């Protein structure tokens, strides 16, 4: 079982690695390359396994099919990986004073200690609660068990009669769990525990390595400390929910968009589209994120009166649709109607929109959640900007302008979802609002650090 488990993870990593090789992406940082490859690779094999399950669910067939597809991708990657449109990602070289080095070393030591404590906490919590939080065993892991135990009859698990388990939720997390179970030939709680831990550290390491790439080691460490400084983010890391994986793909969108600023080729734009598409594969909130991202993208272009080459826009849309096509098929052919839509109607929506007390309650809840020390303390960002300032020139970069527009739109979108919810408003806010902020937390950390000016002891120069 251990061998086949390792094989399942290795194949996902190889899919990501050779996909980047095929499109010509080269990453200097090994840790960053592993995170990007694993994240994109898991998305690719999830879609592949979703397609495979229409024809077979046997262990041998699944392993052989994925193995053959992986070999084909390796061959294609070796053939097409040297094209002139490729992109090489190298860290900027930073000269830093002795004071800067000392601060960086001290904070790195603190980060290492906190990371060990978090890892120990994950192990203890997972041993005590191997089935995860409420949504894990009632929605995500239960969906995985339905899919795994049903064999070729797995499509029946998406019947509308199972609305209590939200069968309309996208398939990424359950199908990823099922895929590894099929490789192992056994159903075990260790897999969702592992995936929960994996996405937590993929997100954390991506924050550290990407900010180190763009801003230097000091800000890489500071950004990581800010990320794990949220108790709510750590708690969600042990929950086995889909919120941390979703936050990871949001983060990848901003990373690749930041890369677009430095590399004016179609490749990073296609990767922006792919990561945005993967967010729609993970959770319904991704279906809000994607159109708001594109709205922010075109709004930013219009406000700047700038011209984006047609091939880059096409690459963005093609990358997105390559993933989103499977979400469309899932939503139209398998998933029943979302409960927030099915349980609502035009009359009740208009009544809710015209009720001032709902705005007051939702507004108060948003403010409380955003300033809660044990959730995502958003007040640290104004404090950060007060201490270090804001580089207004960075607002001209697409990653800053588009991200800020998207995140503001997302919060407004979340706000009105609660205003119009057909459920008891207080209950709905209490059970889900904190997780919505956690979905945006890594993005907020990344963008906030990207907005801060260079430290005076840093002199950047391209390698």
N, C-alpha and C positions, 0 to 999 in steps of 0.2 A: 504493500500500500504506500509506503514512504517513497518508493522508487517512482510509482505512477503519479503520486502527488507532485513530486519534484519535476517529473516530465511535463505535467500540465502547466506548471508555472514557467518552466524553461521554454516551452513552445510559445507561450504568450509573449515572453521577453524576446524571443527570436523573431516573431512576427513583427513586433515593434521595431527591433533593431534593423532588420532587413527592409522594412518599409521605408525607414528613414534613409537607409543606404540607397534604395531604389530611386527616391526623389532627390538624392544628392545632399542630404543634410548631414553635416559633420559637427559633432559637439566635442569641444576640448575637455570639458569636465566629465569625468567618468560617472560620478554620482548623478549629475544632471541627465546625462545620456541614459542611464539606467531608469531613472524616474520617467522620462519622456517615453522611452521604449516600452516600459511596463504599462504605463497608462494607455497609450495608443494601442499597444498590442492586446491588452485585455479587451478593449473595445472591439477590435477586429475579430478576435476569436469568439467573443460573445455573439456577434452577428453571424459568424460562420457556424457556430454550434446551433443557433436558432434555425438556420437553414437546414442543417444536417438532420435535426430532430423531426423534420417532415418525412424523412425517408427511413431513418434507423435510430435506435437508441441503445444498441448493444455496445459494450465496452470496446471490443476489438475493432468494430467498424468505425467508431468515433475516433479512436487513437490513430488508426490507419489513414482515415480521411484527413484529419488535421495534419498528420505527418507528411502526407503527400503534398497537401496545399502549402505547407511550410517549406518543403524542398523546392517547389515551384517558385515561391516567393524569393528564396535564397538565390536560385538561378537567375530570376529576373533582376534581382538586386545587383548581382555580380555583373550582369550584362548592361544594366542601365544606370549604374551608380556614378558614372564619371561624366555625365552630361554637363555642358557649360552653364546651365541655369542653377547648378547646385549652390548650396549655402554652407559656409563654414563658420561655426559659432566659436569665437575665441574670446576669452576674458580680457577686458581692458586691464592694462597694467597700471597699478597704482603705486606711487611713491608716498610713503607715509612716515611721519616723524616718530621718534622714540615714544612720545606720549601717546600717539595714536596706536602704536604697536602694543604698549602696555594695556591700554583700555580694551583693545581687541582681545588680547590674551586673557585678561580677567573675565570678560564677558563670555568668552568661549569656554572657559573653565566652569562658569556658572551654568551655561547652557548644557554642557556635558553632564553635570550633576543632576540637573532637572530632568534631562532626557532619561537618565538611568532610573530616577524615581518614577517617572511616567511609565516606563517599561515595566517596572516592578508592580506598579498599580494595575496596569493592564492584565498582567498575569494573575494577580490575586482576584481581581473582579471577574475575569473570565472563568476562573476555577469555581468561584462562588455562584456565578450566574451564566452558565455556558450557553443558554438560549437567548441572551441579550435582553433588551428592553421590550416594552409592550408591542410596539410596532414590528420589532424583529420577529418575534414568534407568532404574532397574529397576522402579519402581512408578508414580509419579505421571506423569512425562512419557511413559513408555511406554504407560500407559493412555490418555493423551491421543492418542498416535499411533494406537493401535488404533481409538479412537473416530473420529478424523478420517479415517483411510484406509478404514474399513469402510463408509462411506456408511450406507444404511438397514439394513445388516447388522450394525450396531454392537453389538447385544445379544449376539452370539456371543462377544464379547470377555470377557463375564462368566461364561463356562463354567467349571465346577469344575476342568476339566483345567488351567486356567491358575493353579492355586493358588500357584505360585511367585511370581506378581506380585500376590498379595493382591487378587483381584477383588471381595472383600466390602467393601473400603474405600469410604466414601461418595464421592459423585461431584463435590463442589463444585470442587475444584482442577482435575481433568482436564477437566471440562465447561467451566470458565471459560477454560482455555487453548484448547480446541477452538473455543469461541465466537469468540474473537478471531482465531484462524487462519481461520475461515470468513468473518469480516468482511474479512480481508486477502486471502483467496483463496490463501494460501500457508502452508506449515508452516515456522516459523522458531524457532530457539532464543532469539531476543530476547524472545519473549512470556513464557515461564516465568521468564527473568531479570528482566524488568520486574515481573512479579507478585510475585516474591520481594522485590525492592527496595521495591515499593509497600506491601506489608503490613508490612514492617519499619518504614517511616516512618509509615504510618498508626497503628501501635501506639505509636510514640515520640511522635508529635505529639498523639495522644489522651491519653496520660499527661500531657504538658505542659499542654495546654489544659484538660483536665478538672480537674486538681489546681489550676491557676490559678483556675478557676471556683469551686471549693469552698473552697480554702485560701489563695489569693493567689499572687502571682508568685514569691515566694521559694521556697515549697514546690513550685510547678510546676517550677522549675529543678532543685531538689534531687531531686525524684522522677525527672525525666528523666535526670539524671546517674547516679542509682542504677540505672535501667533499662539504660542503655548501659554501665554499669560492669561488666556481666557479659560477659566475652569469649565465653562460650558462646552468649549471646543474639545477639551480633553474628555469630558463626560460622554459626548457624542461619539468619540473615538472608540469607546467600549460598548456602545449600544447596539452595534450591528445594523444600524439604520443606513439609509441611502444618502443622508445629508452630507457626510464627509466626502464620499465619492463625487457627489454633485459639485461640492465646493472645489474639489480638485480639478474638475474639467472646466469650471469657471476660471480658475487660476491659469490653466493651460492656455485658455483663450487670450488672456492678457499677456502672458509670456510671449506667445507667438506674434501677437500684435506689436509688442515692444520690439521684437526682432524685425518686424516690417519696417520700422523707423530707420533701422540701421542697414538693412539689406533690401534694396529696391528690386526684388525679383518676385516672380509669381509663387515660388515655393512656400515662403512663410504665410502668404495670404491663403493658400490652399489649406495649410495646417490650422490657421485660424478658423476656417470653415469647418474642418473636421472636428476640432475640439468643441466648437459650438454645437455641432451636430451630436457629438457624444453626450453633451449635457441633456439633450432631449431624449436620449436613450436611457438615462438614469432615473429621472424623476419628472413628474408633471411640471414642476417649477421651471425645468429646462425649456418647456414649451412656452413659457412666458419670457424667459431670458432671450431665446433666439430672435423672435420678432422685435423685441426691444433693442437688442444689439444691432440689428440691421437698421432699425429706425434711427438709432444714435449714430451709426456709421454714416448714413446718408445725410443726416442733420449736420454732423461735423463737417463733412465735405462741403455742404451748402454754406455753412457759416464761414468757413475759411475761404470760400470761393476758390478752392483748390481743385486741381485736375488729378484724378487717379486713373492711371492707364487702364484701358479696357481689359487687357489680359489679366491684370491683377484682380479686378472685380469678378471676372469670369472664374478665375481660380478660386476665389473666396466662395462663390455660389456653387461651383462644382464640388468642392470639398465638403460643403455643408450638405448638399443634396445626396452625395454618396452615402451619407449616414442617415439622413432624415427620411430617405425613401423607405427604409425599413420601419421607421417609426410610423410613417403614414400607413403602410400596409398593416402593421400591428393594430393601430387604432381603428382602421376601417374594417378589417376582416376578422379580428379576434376580440379586441377589448370592447366591453359594453360602455355605455355612456358614463362619463364622470359623474360622481354623486352630487357634486356642487351644481352641476347643470341639471341632472335628472330630477333633483329634489326642489328645483327652483322654477319660477315662472316670471313672466314680464311684470305682472301686477305686484308680486312680492318684492321684486327687485326695485321697482319704482318707489314703493312704500319705504323700503330700507334706505334708498338714496335720499329720501326726503325727511328722514328722521334725525334731528340734530343730536339726540342722546347717543345714537350709535357712533357718530363722529367723535363725540367727547370721550366715550369709553375706549374706542380704538386708539385715539390720539394719546390718551393717558397711558394705555397699555404699551404703545410703541415707545413712549418716553421712558417708562419704567424699565422696559426690557433693554433699551439702549444704554441706560446708565447703571444697570445692575452689575455690580462687581463680580458676581458669580455666574454671569452669562457672557456677554460680549461688551465690555466697558468701552463704548465708543468715545467717551470723553478723552481717552488717551491720545486721540489723533489731534484735536485742537491743542492739547498740551505739547505734543511733539512739534507741531508747527510753530507754536509760540517760542519754544526753546531753540529750534534750529532754523525757523523761517520756511518760506515757500519760494521756490524758484519759478517765477511767473512765466519764464520763457519755456518751461516744460509743458505748459498748457497748449503750446502749438503742436506738440507731438500727438499723433493719433491715439496712442495708448492711453494718455491722460484724458484727453477730451472725450473720446468715445467711452472709456470706462466710467468716467464720472457721470456722463449722461445716462448710460445704461443702468448704473447702480441707483441713481436717483429715480429713474423710471421704474426700476424693480421695486423699490420701497413704496412708491406711489401705487404700483400695481398690487402689491401685497395689501396695502391699506384698503383698497376698494374691494378686494376679494373678501376681506372681513366685513366691510360695510354691507355687502350683498349676500353674505353667507346665509343659507337656509337653516343652519343649525343654531343652537343656543350660543349667542355671541360670546358670553363670558367663558363658557366651556371651550369654545373653539380657540379663543385667544390663549387661554391657559395651557392648552394641550399642544399648541403648534407654533406660537409666535416666536419663542426663543430659538427654535430650530431654523426658522427662516433667516434670522440674523446670523446664525452660525454658518449657514450656506454662503453668506456674503463675506464672512469674516476674513478668510485668506485673501480675497480680492481686495478688500479694504486695506489690509496690511500692506499688500504689494503696491497698490497705487499710492498710498500715503507715503511710503518710503521713496517711491519714484519721484514724488513731488518735492522732496526736501533737497535743498542745495548741497553741493559738495562740501564736505568738511574742509576747513581751511588748511588742514595738514595733508589733504589729498591733492595730488596733481595727476590728472589722468592723461594718458596718452595711449593711442592704439598700438597694439603689438604689431 
